[in-house]
Amino acid sequence: MVGGEHDDALVVAVTARAVDGKATEAALRAVADALGVPRRDVSLVSGATSRRKVVEVPGDVAEQVAALRSGVEKT
């Protein structure tokens, strides 16, 4: 699930366990799906082992991110 905001960050919830990067990969895939971009376009900038991650997505996705942050969710 991607949608909503917490502490000025977009909320991404995944069910994958945080083992061997599986939760991180699931989160990146969820962000890509929510923004309608290929997974290869979403890269992890920081936070590989943290609950708080910074990702980078090329192009103009500000409008989609704003909609997701306001609570318009896409699973």
Secondary structure, DSSP 8 states (H G I E B T S, - for coil): -EEEEETTEEEE---S-SSTTHHHHHHHHHHHHHHT--GGG-EEEE-TTSSS-EEE--S--HHHHHHHHTT--B-
